[in-house]
Amino acid sequence: MAYTVFIAACSLLLFVYNGDTRASIWLHYAVSPFVYGVSKFKVNFFLVYFILLSLIALVPRRNVDGRPDIRLIRSFFLSSAAALAAGFSSYILFVRKFSLPLEKYAYHFKGNYHSINYFAHIHTSKVSIAYLLGWLGLGRFNRVYDTGYVFAGQVVPWTVAILSASVVAAFILSLLLLNPVLGQWPRRSRVFVFLPYAFACAHTLKCLIDGGIFSYDLLPSLLALDLLFSSYDPSSLLETLKKRWKYYFAAVAVYLGVCSIISMNDALLQVPIGFSFMAAFFLLLFLPLFADRARSPKFIAAALAGFLLVAFYWSMHGWSAIATMSRRLGPGDRVLTFDYPDPAGPPVVTDQSVRTAGMRMIDAYRALGENPLRNRRVAIIRKGSEPTTGFIFVLKIMDCKGGIKLGSTDLMHIDELKPFPPCGNKAYQLRVSFDPRKVPPLWSDPVSVLNQNNEYCMLFLLNHYLTQSGITEYAVVPYYYFNVGPGK
Protein backbone atom coordinates (compact mmCIF):
# COMPACT_ATOMS: atom_id res chain seq x y z
CA MET A 1 0.00 0.00 0.00
CA ALA A 2 2.76 2.44 0.96
CA TYR A 3 4.63 1.95 -2.33
CA THR A 4 1.42 2.56 -4.27
CA VAL A 5 1.04 5.84 -2.37
CA PHE A 6 4.65 6.75 -3.24
CA ILE A 7 3.98 6.07 -6.93
CA ALA A 8 0.78 8.10 -6.93
CA ALA A 9 2.37 11.00 -5.02
CA CYS A 10 5.49 11.15 -7.21
CA SER A 11 3.40 10.88 -10.38
CA LEU A 12 1.21 13.76 -9.24
CA LEU A 13 4.29 15.83 -8.38
CA LEU A 14 5.77 15.05 -11.80
CA PHE A 15 2.60 16.23 -13.50
CA VAL A 16 2.40 19.46 -11.49
CA TYR A 17 6.14 20.10 -11.64
CA ASN A 18 6.37 19.92 -15.42
CA GLY A 19 3.38 22.14 -16.04
CA ASP A 20 3.92 25.74 -17.04
CA THR A 21 2.18 27.10 -13.95
CA ARG A 22 2.93 29.13 -10.87
CA ALA A 23 2.46 25.96 -8.79
CA SER A 24 5.31 24.24 -10.63
CA ILE A 25 7.67 27.07 -9.66
CA TRP A 26 6.56 27.03 -5.99
CA LEU A 27 7.06 23.26 -6.00
CA HIS A 28 10.57 23.63 -7.37
CA TYR A 29 11.58 26.09 -4.66
CA ALA A 30 10.08 23.82 -1.99
CA VAL A 31 11.80 20.57 -3.01
CA SER A 32 15.06 21.72 -4.65
CA PRO A 33 16.98 22.00 -1.32
CA PHE A 34 16.40 18.26 -0.80
CA VAL A 35 17.94 17.35 -4.16
CA TYR A 36 20.76 19.91 -3.84
CA GLY A 37 20.40 21.87 -7.03
CA VAL A 38 18.41 24.45 -8.95
CA SER A 39 18.05 22.36 -12.10
CA LYS A 40 14.65 20.89 -13.01
CA PHE A 41 16.54 17.93 -14.44
CA LYS A 42 17.58 16.84 -10.93
CA VAL A 43 14.07 17.06 -9.50
CA ASN A 44 12.64 15.10 -12.43
CA PHE A 45 15.33 12.44 -12.00
CA PHE A 46 14.56 12.03 -8.29
CA LEU A 47 10.81 11.68 -8.89
CA VAL A 48 11.20 9.19 -11.78
CA TYR A 49 13.79 7.20 -9.81
CA PHE A 50 11.49 7.01 -6.76
CA ILE A 51 8.65 5.75 -8.97
CA LEU A 52 10.93 3.09 -10.46
CA LEU A 53 12.11 1.91 -7.03
CA SER A 54 8.51 1.80 -5.78
CA LEU A 55 7.48 -0.35 -8.74
CA ILE A 56 10.35 -2.75 -8.02
CA ALA A 57 9.38 -2.91 -4.33
CA LEU A 58 5.83 -3.87 -5.36
CA VAL A 59 6.92 -6.81 -7.50
CA PRO A 60 6.66 -10.10 -5.56
CA ARG A 61 10.06 -11.77 -5.24
CA ARG A 62 11.11 -15.21 -4.17
CA ASN A 63 13.71 -15.54 -1.45
CA VAL A 64 13.49 -11.84 -0.73
CA ASP A 65 14.22 -12.44 2.96
CA GLY A 66 17.94 -12.57 3.60
CA ARG A 67 21.14 -10.58 3.27
CA PRO A 68 22.15 -8.67 0.10
CA ASP A 69 24.83 -10.28 -2.04
CA ILE A 70 28.16 -8.80 -0.93
CA ARG A 71 29.38 -8.98 -4.53
CA LEU A 72 26.59 -6.64 -5.63
CA ILE A 73 27.39 -4.23 -2.80
CA ARG A 74 31.09 -4.16 -3.67
CA SER A 75 30.29 -3.73 -7.35
CA PHE A 76 28.01 -0.78 -6.54
CA PHE A 77 30.69 1.00 -4.51
CA LEU A 78 33.41 0.18 -7.06
CA SER A 79 31.36 1.46 -9.99
CA SER A 80 30.51 4.59 -8.00
CA ALA A 81 34.20 5.11 -7.19
CA ALA A 82 35.13 4.69 -10.85
CA ALA A 83 32.51 7.24 -11.92
CA LEU A 84 33.66 9.73 -9.26
CA ALA A 85 37.30 9.28 -10.25
CA ALA A 86 36.49 9.77 -13.94
CA GLY A 87 34.34 12.83 -13.20
CA PHE A 88 36.99 14.47 -11.02
CA SER A 89 39.65 13.63 -13.60
CA SER A 90 37.58 15.38 -16.26
CA TYR A 91 37.44 18.45 -14.04
CA ILE A 92 41.15 18.47 -13.14
CA LEU A 93 42.21 17.96 -16.76
CA PHE A 94 39.84 20.73 -17.88
CA VAL A 95 41.11 23.14 -15.21
CA ARG A 96 44.75 22.35 -16.04
CA LYS A 97 44.12 22.70 -19.77
CA PHE A 98 42.94 26.30 -19.32
CA SER A 99 44.90 27.17 -16.14
CA LEU A 100 41.72 27.99 -14.21
CA PRO A 101 41.71 28.32 -10.39
CA LEU A 102 40.42 25.36 -8.37
CA GLU A 103 38.90 27.44 -5.60
CA LYS A 104 36.72 29.74 -7.72
CA TYR A 105 33.48 29.35 -9.64
CA ALA A 106 34.00 29.56 -13.40
CA TYR A 107 31.07 30.42 -15.69
CA HIS A 108 31.66 28.78 -19.07
CA PHE A 109 29.96 30.27 -22.14
CA LYS A 110 29.86 29.07 -25.72
CA GLY A 111 27.32 31.09 -27.68
CA ASN A 112 24.01 30.73 -25.83
CA TYR A 113 25.12 27.55 -24.06
CA HIS A 114 26.57 27.91 -20.60
CA SER A 115 27.39 26.05 -17.41
CA ILE A 116 29.23 26.55 -14.16
CA ASN A 117 32.16 24.58 -12.81
CA TYR A 118 33.62 24.36 -9.33
CA PHE A 119 35.55 21.77 -7.34
CA ALA A 120 32.64 21.29 -4.90
CA HIS A 121 30.11 20.98 -7.70
CA ILE A 122 31.56 19.62 -10.94
CA HIS A 123 29.70 19.98 -14.23
CA THR A 124 32.29 18.67 -16.69
CA SER A 125 30.96 15.21 -15.81
CA LYS A 126 27.54 16.20 -17.22
CA VAL A 127 28.83 15.94 -20.79
CA SER A 128 27.57 12.35 -20.78
CA ILE A 129 23.99 13.68 -20.57
CA ALA A 130 24.55 15.96 -23.57
CA TYR A 131 25.94 13.07 -25.64
CA LEU A 132 23.07 10.79 -24.60
CA LEU A 133 20.45 13.36 -25.57
CA GLY A 134 22.15 13.87 -28.92
CA TRP A 135 22.25 10.10 -29.53
CA LEU A 136 18.53 9.88 -28.73
CA GLY A 137 17.73 12.74 -31.09
CA LEU A 138 16.75 15.00 -28.18
CA GLY A 139 19.52 17.55 -28.60
CA ARG A 140 16.99 20.39 -28.27
CA PHE A 141 16.96 19.78 -24.51
CA ASN A 142 20.59 20.90 -24.37
CA ARG A 143 19.22 24.41 -24.85
CA VAL A 144 16.61 24.02 -22.13
CA TYR A 145 18.70 22.29 -19.44
CA ASP A 146 22.30 22.59 -18.34
CA THR A 147 23.46 19.21 -19.66
CA GLY A 148 27.14 20.07 -19.83
CA TYR A 149 26.89 20.55 -23.58
CA VAL A 150 29.11 23.62 -23.36
CA PHE A 151 32.02 21.34 -22.31
CA ALA A 152 31.64 19.00 -25.30
CA GLY A 153 34.92 19.01 -27.19
CA GLN A 154 36.86 20.22 -24.15
CA VAL A 155 36.52 17.17 -21.90
CA VAL A 156 38.90 14.24 -22.42
CA PRO A 157 36.87 11.43 -24.12
CA TRP A 158 38.14 8.56 -21.96
CA THR A 159 36.75 10.19 -18.82
CA VAL A 160 33.31 10.41 -20.47
CA ALA A 161 33.44 6.74 -21.51
CA ILE A 162 34.46 5.46 -18.05
CA LEU A 163 32.00 7.71 -16.27
CA SER A 164 29.07 6.75 -18.52
CA ALA A 165 29.68 3.00 -18.18
CA SER A 166 30.17 3.29 -14.40
CA VAL A 167 27.01 5.35 -13.88
CA VAL A 168 24.93 2.84 -15.85
CA ALA A 169 26.40 0.00 -13.77
CA ALA A 170 25.75 1.81 -10.46
CA PHE A 171 22.20 2.66 -11.53
CA ILE A 172 21.36 -0.97 -12.39
CA LEU A 173 23.00 -2.26 -9.21
CA SER A 174 21.01 0.20 -7.08
CA LEU A 175 17.82 -1.31 -8.52
CA LEU A 176 19.00 -4.89 -7.99
CA LEU A 177 19.97 -4.23 -4.38
CA LEU A 178 16.67 -2.67 -3.34
CA ASN A 179 14.66 -5.80 -2.50
CA PRO A 180 17.59 -7.63 -0.84
CA VAL A 181 18.17 -4.59 1.39
CA LEU A 182 14.47 -4.36 2.27
CA GLY A 183 14.24 -8.13 2.68
CA GLN A 184 16.78 -8.31 5.49
CA TRP A 185 14.60 -6.07 7.65
CA PRO A 186 11.35 -7.07 9.41
CA ARG A 187 8.33 -6.51 7.18
CA ARG A 188 6.92 -3.75 9.37
CA SER A 189 10.18 -1.77 8.99
CA ARG A 190 10.70 -2.10 5.24
CA VAL A 191 8.77 0.95 4.17
CA PHE A 192 10.86 3.04 6.59
CA VAL A 193 14.06 1.56 5.14
CA PHE A 194 12.84 2.35 1.63
CA LEU A 195 12.95 6.14 2.06
CA PRO A 196 16.58 6.52 3.25
CA TYR A 197 17.66 3.94 0.66
CA ALA A 198 15.87 5.80 -2.15
CA PHE A 199 17.24 9.20 -1.17
CA ALA A 200 20.77 7.88 -0.57
CA CYS A 201 20.91 6.09 -3.93
CA ALA A 202 19.37 9.04 -5.79
CA HIS A 203 21.87 11.49 -4.30
CA THR A 204 24.78 9.15 -4.98
CA LEU A 205 23.78 8.62 -8.61
CA LYS A 206 23.20 12.36 -9.03
CA CYS A 207 26.66 13.15 -7.66
CA LEU A 208 28.34 10.69 -10.01
CA ILE A 209 27.29 12.79 -12.98
CA ASP A 210 26.46 16.17 -11.43
CA GLY A 211 28.38 17.35 -8.40
CA GLY A 212 31.32 15.04 -8.00
CA ILE A 213 33.33 13.71 -5.12
CA PHE A 214 33.28 16.93 -3.07
CA SER A 215 29.57 17.59 -3.41
CA TYR A 216 28.29 17.88 0.16
CA ASP A 217 25.42 15.43 -0.33
CA LEU A 218 27.64 12.55 -1.50
CA LEU A 219 29.38 11.48 1.72
CA PRO A 220 26.21 11.43 3.90
CA SER A 221 24.52 9.35 1.19
CA LEU A 222 27.36 6.83 1.01
CA LEU A 223 27.47 6.52 4.81
CA ALA A 224 23.70 5.98 4.90
CA LEU A 225 24.00 3.22 2.30
CA ASP A 226 26.81 1.56 4.23
CA LEU A 227 24.59 1.47 7.30
CA LEU A 228 21.66 0.02 5.33
CA PHE A 229 23.79 -2.63 3.63
CA SER A 230 25.24 -3.73 6.99
CA SER A 231 22.15 -3.87 9.22
CA TYR A 232 18.94 -5.88 9.41
CA ASP A 233 17.05 -4.29 12.32
CA PRO A 234 17.34 -1.19 14.53
CA SER A 235 19.67 -2.89 17.01
CA SER A 236 22.09 -4.05 14.33
CA LEU A 237 22.05 -0.57 12.79
CA LEU A 238 23.09 0.96 16.11
CA GLU A 239 25.70 -1.76 16.57
CA THR A 240 27.13 -1.03 13.12
CA LEU A 241 27.24 2.67 13.93
CA LYS A 242 29.07 1.99 17.20
CA LYS A 243 31.66 -0.15 15.42
CA ARG A 244 32.25 2.19 12.50
CA TRP A 245 31.75 5.69 13.88
CA LYS A 246 35.51 6.27 14.00
CA TYR A 247 35.81 5.47 10.30
CA TYR A 248 32.83 7.68 9.50
CA PHE A 249 34.32 10.50 11.56
CA ALA A 250 37.68 10.08 9.80
CA ALA A 251 35.96 10.22 6.40
CA VAL A 252 34.19 13.45 7.35
CA ALA A 253 37.41 14.96 8.74
CA VAL A 254 39.33 14.13 5.56
CA TYR A 255 36.52 15.54 3.43
CA LEU A 256 36.39 18.84 5.33
CA GLY A 257 40.17 18.97 5.51
CA VAL A 258 40.65 18.65 1.76
CA CYS A 259 37.90 21.22 1.16
CA SER A 260 39.65 23.64 3.53
CA ILE A 261 42.94 23.19 1.67
CA ILE A 262 41.30 24.00 -1.64
CA SER A 263 39.01 26.76 -0.42
CA MET A 264 39.05 27.96 3.19
CA ASN A 265 35.97 30.14 2.65
CA ASP A 266 33.78 27.21 1.60
CA ALA A 267 35.31 24.93 4.23
CA LEU A 268 34.12 27.35 6.92
CA LEU A 269 30.70 28.18 5.47
CA GLN A 270 29.04 26.53 2.50
CA VAL A 271 30.35 22.96 2.77
CA PRO A 272 29.80 22.41 6.54
CA ILE A 273 26.31 23.94 6.39
CA GLY A 274 25.28 21.83 3.40
CA PHE A 275 26.88 18.68 4.83
CA SER A 276 25.17 19.19 8.20
CA PHE A 277 21.82 19.63 6.46
CA MET A 278 22.17 16.34 4.55
CA ALA A 279 23.35 14.50 7.66
CA ALA A 280 20.38 15.87 9.62
CA PHE A 281 18.01 14.97 6.79
CA PHE A 282 19.17 11.34 6.78
CA LEU A 283 18.94 11.28 10.58
CA LEU A 284 15.25 12.20 10.28
CA LEU A 285 14.74 9.51 7.64
CA PHE A 286 16.26 6.85 9.92
CA LEU A 287 14.38 7.88 13.08
CA PRO A 288 11.05 6.14 12.20
CA LEU A 289 12.94 2.83 12.49
CA PHE A 290 13.28 3.57 16.21
CA ALA A 291 9.66 4.54 16.84
CA ASP A 292 9.50 2.19 19.83
CA ARG A 293 12.04 4.47 21.56
CA ALA A 294 10.19 7.68 20.76
CA ARG A 295 9.87 8.68 24.40
CA SER A 296 13.55 8.32 25.23
CA PRO A 297 15.56 11.55 25.75
CA LYS A 298 18.10 10.51 23.08
CA PHE A 299 15.39 10.01 20.47
CA ILE A 300 13.75 13.35 21.31
CA ALA A 301 17.10 15.18 21.25
CA ALA A 302 18.07 13.60 17.91
CA ALA A 303 14.69 14.38 16.37
CA LEU A 304 14.77 17.98 17.61
CA ALA A 305 18.35 18.58 16.43
CA GLY A 306 17.63 17.04 13.02
CA PHE A 307 14.43 19.01 12.57
CA LEU A 308 16.02 22.33 13.54
CA LEU A 309 18.96 21.85 11.17
CA VAL A 310 16.74 20.84 8.27
CA ALA A 311 14.30 23.68 8.98
CA PHE A 312 17.16 26.19 9.19
CA TYR A 313 18.65 25.12 5.86
CA TRP A 314 15.28 24.94 4.12
CA SER A 315 14.37 28.41 5.38
CA MET A 316 17.62 29.72 3.84
CA HIS A 317 17.04 28.15 0.44
CA GLY A 318 13.44 26.98 0.01
CA TRP A 319 11.38 29.40 2.07
CA SER A 320 13.64 32.34 1.24
CA ALA A 321 13.03 31.82 -2.49
CA ILE A 322 9.27 31.39 -2.01
CA ALA A 323 9.05 34.51 0.17
CA THR A 324 11.12 36.57 -2.27
CA MET A 325 9.07 35.58 -5.31
CA SER A 326 5.81 36.19 -3.40
CA ARG A 327 6.60 39.85 -2.71
CA ARG A 328 4.71 42.45 -4.66
CA LEU A 329 6.54 45.13 -6.60
CA GLY A 330 6.02 48.51 -5.00
CA PRO A 331 6.91 52.15 -5.64
CA GLY A 332 10.60 52.53 -6.27
CA ASP A 333 11.08 48.96 -7.51
CA ARG A 334 12.34 48.73 -11.09
CA VAL A 335 11.83 46.00 -13.67
CA LEU A 336 13.94 45.90 -16.83
CA THR A 337 14.11 43.57 -19.82
CA PHE A 338 17.24 43.03 -21.89
CA ASP A 339 16.54 41.77 -25.40
CA TYR A 340 18.89 41.00 -28.25
CA PRO A 341 16.88 41.13 -31.51
CA ASP A 342 20.04 41.65 -33.57
CA PRO A 343 23.01 39.45 -32.59
CA ALA A 344 25.32 42.03 -34.15
CA GLY A 345 23.51 45.04 -32.71
CA PRO A 346 23.21 46.60 -29.26
CA PRO A 347 20.86 45.17 -26.62
CA VAL A 348 17.44 46.72 -26.20
CA VAL A 349 16.80 47.72 -22.58
CA THR A 350 13.14 48.38 -21.73
CA ASP A 351 11.77 49.67 -18.43
CA GLN A 352 8.77 47.47 -17.55
CA SER A 353 8.15 48.99 -14.12
CA VAL A 354 4.76 50.51 -14.96
CA ARG A 355 3.52 47.34 -16.65
CA THR A 356 4.46 45.13 -13.69
CA ALA A 357 3.58 47.51 -10.83
CA GLY A 358 1.80 45.71 -7.99
CA MET A 359 2.54 42.24 -9.37
CA ARG A 360 4.17 39.50 -7.39
CA MET A 361 7.72 38.97 -8.59
CA ILE A 362 6.91 35.50 -9.89
CA ASP A 363 4.05 36.95 -11.97
CA ALA A 364 6.26 39.75 -13.28
CA TYR A 365 8.72 37.23 -14.70
CA ARG A 366 5.95 35.19 -16.28
CA ALA A 367 4.16 38.27 -17.70
CA LEU A 368 7.40 39.26 -19.42
CA GLY A 369 7.83 35.80 -20.95
CA GLU A 370 10.67 34.70 -18.69
CA ASN A 371 11.14 31.62 -16.53
CA PRO A 372 12.29 32.68 -13.03
CA LEU A 373 14.01 29.30 -12.65
CA ARG A 374 16.21 30.01 -15.67
CA ASN A 375 16.25 33.79 -16.00
CA ARG A 376 18.24 35.38 -18.82
CA ARG A 377 16.68 38.73 -19.69
CA VAL A 378 14.65 40.18 -16.78
CA ALA A 379 16.17 42.24 -13.98
CA ILE A 380 14.21 43.28 -10.87
CA ILE A 381 15.80 45.90 -8.63
CA ARG A 382 14.22 46.30 -5.22
CA LYS A 383 14.09 49.70 -3.61
CA GLY A 384 16.51 50.07 -0.72
CA SER A 385 18.92 47.32 -1.79
CA GLU A 386 22.64 47.86 -1.40
CA PRO A 387 23.66 47.71 -5.02
CA THR A 388 26.71 46.70 -6.98
CA THR A 389 27.07 47.92 -10.52
CA GLY A 390 30.30 46.30 -11.57
CA PHE A 391 32.68 43.48 -10.93
CA ILE A 392 36.27 42.42 -11.39
CA PHE A 393 36.75 39.08 -13.08
CA VAL A 394 39.24 36.99 -14.99
CA LEU A 395 38.31 36.32 -18.61
CA LYS A 396 39.86 33.15 -19.99
CA ILE A 397 39.41 33.06 -23.77
CA MET A 398 39.14 29.59 -25.28
CA ASP A 399 38.13 30.46 -28.81
CA CYS A 400 37.89 33.77 -30.64
CA LYS A 401 37.79 35.27 -34.11
CA GLY A 402 40.70 37.63 -34.78
CA GLY A 403 42.44 39.71 -32.14
CA ILE A 404 41.17 40.73 -28.73
CA LYS A 405 39.54 44.14 -29.02
CA LEU A 406 37.45 45.14 -26.02
CA GLY A 407 36.18 48.67 -25.58
CA SER A 408 33.47 50.47 -23.62
CA THR A 409 29.87 50.70 -24.85
CA ASP A 410 26.87 52.83 -23.97
CA LEU A 411 25.88 50.35 -21.24
CA MET A 412 29.18 49.18 -19.83
CA HIS A 413 32.67 50.54 -19.28
CA ILE A 414 35.84 48.49 -19.49
CA ASP A 415 37.71 50.25 -16.73
CA GLU A 416 40.65 47.88 -16.67
CA LEU A 417 42.03 45.26 -19.06
CA LYS A 418 45.36 43.63 -18.40
CA PRO A 419 46.94 40.18 -18.81
CA PHE A 420 46.43 37.72 -15.97
CA PRO A 421 49.48 35.37 -16.06
CA PRO A 422 48.22 32.86 -13.42
CA CYS A 423 45.62 31.67 -15.95
CA GLY A 424 48.08 31.37 -18.83
CA ASN A 425 47.71 32.73 -22.34
CA LYS A 426 44.61 34.64 -23.45
CA ALA A 427 43.66 35.38 -19.85
CA TYR A 428 42.81 38.92 -18.80
CA GLN A 429 41.73 40.68 -15.65
CA LEU A 430 38.79 42.96 -16.41
CA ARG A 431 37.11 45.60 -14.34
CA VAL A 432 33.69 46.15 -15.84
CA SER A 433 31.14 48.67 -14.59
CA PHE A 434 27.63 49.11 -15.91
CA ASP A 435 26.61 52.73 -16.38
CA PRO A 436 24.15 53.35 -13.51
CA ARG A 437 22.43 56.11 -15.51
CA LYS A 438 21.31 53.54 -18.09
CA VAL A 439 21.56 50.20 -16.29
CA PRO A 440 20.50 50.33 -12.63
CA PRO A 441 22.38 48.30 -10.02
CA LEU A 442 21.44 44.68 -10.46
CA TRP A 443 22.70 42.52 -7.65
CA SER A 444 23.38 43.00 -3.97
CA ASP A 445 23.93 41.31 -0.64
CA PRO A 446 22.66 39.14 0.90
CA VAL A 447 22.61 36.56 -1.84
CA SER A 448 19.09 35.51 -2.76
CA VAL A 449 17.26 33.92 -5.66
CA LEU A 450 16.46 37.41 -6.96
CA ASN A 451 20.08 38.49 -6.93
CA GLN A 452 21.12 35.27 -8.62
CA ASN A 453 18.59 35.93 -11.37
CA ASN A 454 19.87 39.48 -11.78
CA GLU A 455 23.45 38.28 -11.87
CA TYR A 456 22.65 35.88 -14.71
CA CYS A 457 20.89 38.71 -16.54
CA MET A 458 24.12 40.69 -16.42
CA LEU A 459 26.25 37.69 -17.36
CA PHE A 460 24.16 37.25 -20.51
CA LEU A 461 24.47 40.97 -21.24
CA LEU A 462 28.23 40.53 -20.92
CA ASN A 463 28.04 37.39 -23.08
CA HIS A 464 26.31 39.35 -25.85
CA TYR A 465 29.06 41.97 -25.71
CA LEU A 466 31.91 39.44 -25.74
CA THR A 467 30.32 37.44 -28.56
CA GLN A 468 30.02 40.63 -30.61
CA SER A 469 33.72 41.20 -29.93
CA GLY A 470 34.54 37.88 -31.59
CA ILE A 471 35.00 35.83 -28.40
CA THR A 472 32.96 32.69 -29.07
CA GLU A 473 33.98 30.52 -26.09
CA TYR A 474 35.31 31.63 -22.75
CA ALA A 475 35.20 31.28 -18.98
CA VAL A 476 34.44 34.09 -16.52
CA VAL A 477 35.84 33.83 -12.99
CA PRO A 478 34.31 36.54 -10.74
CA TYR A 479 36.56 37.88 -8.00
CA TYR A 480 34.97 41.03 -6.60
CA TYR A 481 31.74 43.03 -6.89
CA PHE A 482 31.59 46.78 -6.31
CA ASN A 483 29.40 49.90 -6.52
CA VAL A 484 30.54 52.69 -8.85
CA GLY A 485 28.19 55.29 -7.40
CA PRO A 486 25.25 57.28 -8.77
CA GLY A 487 27.02 58.55 -11.89
CA LYS A 488 29.93 57.78 -14.13
Residue pairs with C-beta under 8 A, 6 or more apart in sequence:
2 191
2 194
3 54
3 55
3 57
3 58
3 191
3 194
4 54
4 58
6 50
6 51
6 54
6 194
7 51
7 54
7 55
7 58
10 47
10 48
10 50
10 51
10 54
11 51
13 27
13 31
13 47
14 44
14 47
14 48
14 51
16 23
16 24
16 27
17 24
17 27
17 28
17 40
17 43
17 44
17 47
18 24
18 40
18 44
22 362
22 363
22 366
25 325
25 362
25 372
25 373
26 322
28 40
28 43
28 373
29 318
29 321
29 322
29 325
29 449
30 318
30 322
31 43
31 318
32 38
32 42
32 43
32 317
32 318
33 277
33 313
33 314
33 317
33 318
34 199
34 281
35 42
35 43
35 46
35 202
35 203
35 206
36 42
36 203
36 206
36 211
36 215
36 216
36 217
36 274
36 278
37 43
37 206
37 210
37 211
38 373
39 145
39 146
39 210
40 145
40 373
41 129
41 145
41 146
41 147
42 206
42 210
45 202
45 205
45 206
46 202
46 206
49 198
49 201
49 202
49 205
50 198
50 202
52 175
53 175
53 178
53 194
53 197
53 198
53 201
54 194
56 175
56 178
56 179
57 178
57 179
57 182
57 190
57 194
59 179
61 179
61 183
64 179
64 180
64 182
64 183
65 183
65 184
66 180
66 183
66 184
67 180
67 184
67 232
68 177
68 180
68 181
68 184
68 229
69 180
72 173
72 176
72 177
72 180
73 177
73 229
75 169
75 173
76 170
76 173
76 174
76 177
77 222
79 166
79 167
79 169
79 170
79 173
80 166
80 170
80 204
80 208
80 222
82 162
82 163
82 166
83 125
83 162
83 163
83 166
83 167
83 170
83 208
83 209
84 207
84 208
84 212
84 213
84 218
85 162
85 213
86 125
86 159
86 160
86 162
86 163
86 166
87 122
87 124
87 125
87 159
87 163
87 208
87 209
87 212
87 213
88 122
88 212
88 213
89 156
89 159
90 122
90 124
90 125
90 127
90 155
90 156
90 159
90 160
90 163
91 117
91 119
91 122
91 124
91 125
91 212
93 155
93 156
93 159
94 100
94 117
94 124
94 151
94 154
94 155
95 101
95 102
95 117
97 154
98 396
98 398
98 423
98 424
98 475
99 396
99 422
99 423
99 424
99 427
100 106
100 117
100 396
100 423
100 475
100 477
101 422
101 423
101 477
102 119
102 262
102 263
103 119
103 262
103 263
103 265
103 266
104 118
104 477
104 478
104 479
105 116
105 117
105 118
105 477
105 478
106 116
106 117
106 118
106 396
106 475
106 476
106 477
107 114
107 115
107 116
107 459
107 475
107 476
107 477
107 478
108 114
108 115
108 116
108 117
108 150
108 151
108 473
108 474
108 475
109 150
109 459
109 463
109 466
109 473
109 474
109 475
109 476
110 150
110 399
110 472
110 473
111 467
111 472
111 473
112 143
112 463
113 142
113 143
113 149
113 150
114 146
114 150
114 459
114 463
115 123
115 126
115 146
115 148
115 149
115 150
115 151
116 123
116 146
117 123
117 124
117 151
117 475
119 212
119 214
119 262
119 263
120 212
120 214
120 215
120 216
120 259
120 263
120 266
120 270
120 271
121 211
121 212
121 214
121 215
122 210
122 211
122 212
122 214
122 215
123 146
123 148
123 151
123 210
124 148
124 151
124 154
124 155
125 148
125 159
125 163
125 208
125 209
125 210
125 212
126 146
126 147
126 148
126 151
126 209
126 210
127 147
127 148
127 149
127 151
127 152
127 155
127 160
128 148
128 160
128 163
128 164
128 167
128 209
129 147
129 148
129 209
130 142
130 147
130 148
130 149
130 151
130 152
131 152
131 160
131 164
132 164
133 139
133 141
133 142
133 147
134 142
141 147
142 149
154 398
163 208
163 209
166 208
167 205
167 208
167 209
170 204
170 205
170 208
171 205
174 201
174 204
174 205
177 229
178 194
178 197
181 193
181 197
181 228
181 229
182 190
182 193
182 194
182 197
183 190
184 231
184 232
185 193
185 232
185 233
186 233
189 233
189 234
189 289
192 288
192 289
193 228
193 289
195 285
196 224
196 228
196 282
196 285
196 286
197 225
197 228
199 221
199 224
199 281
199 282
199 285
200 220
200 221
200 222
200 224
200 225
200 228
200 282
201 221
201 225
203 217
203 218
203 220
203 221
203 278
204 218
204 221
204 222
204 225
206 217
207 213
207 215
207 217
207 218
207 221
211 217
211 218
212 218
214 255
214 258
214 259
214 262
214 271
216 270
216 271
216 274
216 275
216 277
216 278
217 274
217 278
219 251
219 252
219 255
219 275
220 275
220 278
220 279
220 281
220 282
221 278
221 282
223 248
223 251
223 282
224 282
224 285
224 286
226 244
227 237
227 240
227 241
227 286
230 236
230 240
230 244
231 237
231 239
231 240
234 289
234 290
234 292
237 286
237 289
241 248
252 275
255 275
256 267
256 271
256 272
256 275
259 266
259 267
259 271
260 267
260 268
273 313
274 313
276 309
276 313
277 309
277 310
277 312
277 313
279 309
280 305
280 306
280 307
280 309
280 310
280 313
281 306
281 310
283 302
283 305
283 306
284 303
284 306
284 307
284 310
287 299
287 302
287 303
287 306
290 299
293 299
294 300
320 448
320 449
321 448
321 449
324 361
324 448
324 449
324 450
325 360
325 361
325 362
325 372
325 449
325 450
326 360
326 361
326 362
327 360
327 361
328 358
328 359
328 360
328 361
329 335
329 353
329 356
329 357
329 358
329 359
329 360
329 361
329 364
329 380
330 358
330 383
331 383
332 383
332 384
333 353
333 380
333 381
333 382
333 383
334 351
334 353
334 379
334 380
334 381
334 440
335 351
335 352
335 353
335 355
335 356
335 364
335 368
335 378
335 379
335 380
335 381
336 349
336 350
336 351
336 352
336 378
336 379
336 381
336 439
336 440
337 349
337 350
337 352
337 368
337 370
337 377
337 378
337 379
338 347
338 348
338 349
338 377
338 378
338 379
338 457
338 460
338 461
339 347
339 348
339 350
339 377
340 347
340 348
340 464
341 348
343 464
343 467
343 468
344 468
346 409
346 410
346 411
347 411
347 461
347 464
349 411
349 438
349 439
352 364
352 368
352 378
355 367
356 363
356 364
356 367
356 368
359 367
361 372
361 380
361 450
362 372
364 378
364 380
365 371
365 372
365 375
365 378
366 372
368 377
368 378
370 376
370 377
370 378
372 449
372 453
375 453
375 456
375 457
376 456
376 457
376 460
377 457
377 460
378 453
378 457
379 440
379 442
379 453
379 454
379 457
379 458
380 450
380 453
380 454
381 387
381 440
381 441
381 442
381 454
382 450
385 441
385 444
386 444
386 445
386 483
387 440
387 441
387 442
387 443
387 444
387 483
388 441
388 442
388 443
388 444
388 481
388 482
388 483
389 433
389 434
389 436
389 439
389 440
389 441
389 442
389 482
389 483
389 484
390 415
390 431
390 432
390 433
390 434
390 481
390 482
390 483
390 484
391 431
391 432
391 478
391 479
391 480
391 481
391 482
392 416
392 429
392 430
392 431
392 432
392 478
392 479
392 480
392 482
393 429
393 430
393 432
393 476
393 477
393 478
393 479
394 420
394 423
394 427
394 428
394 429
394 430
394 476
394 477
394 479
395 427
395 428
395 429
395 430
395 466
395 471
395 474
395 475
395 476
396 423
396 424
396 426
396 427
396 474
396 475
396 476
396 477
397 404
397 426
397 427
397 428
397 471
397 473
397 474
398 426
398 473
398 474
398 475
399 471
399 472
399 473
399 474
400 426
400 470
400 471
400 472
400 473
400 474
401 470
401 472
402 470
404 426
404 428
404 469
404 471
405 469
405 470
406 414
406 417
406 430
406 466
406 469
407 414
408 414
409 465
410 435
410 438
411 434
411 435
411 438
411 439
411 461
412 432
412 433
412 434
412 435
412 439
412 461
412 462
412 465
413 432
413 433
413 434
413 435
413 488
414 430
414 431
414 432
415 431
415 432
415 433
416 429
416 430
416 431
417 428
417 429
417 430
417 431
418 428
418 429
419 427
419 428
419 429
420 427
420 428
420 429
421 427
423 477
432 462
433 482
433 484
433 488
434 441
434 442
434 458
434 461
435 488
436 484
436 485
436 486
436 487
436 488
437 487
437 488
439 461
441 483
442 454
442 455
442 457
442 458
443 451
443 452
443 454
443 455
443 458
443 481
444 451
445 451
459 476
462 476
466 474
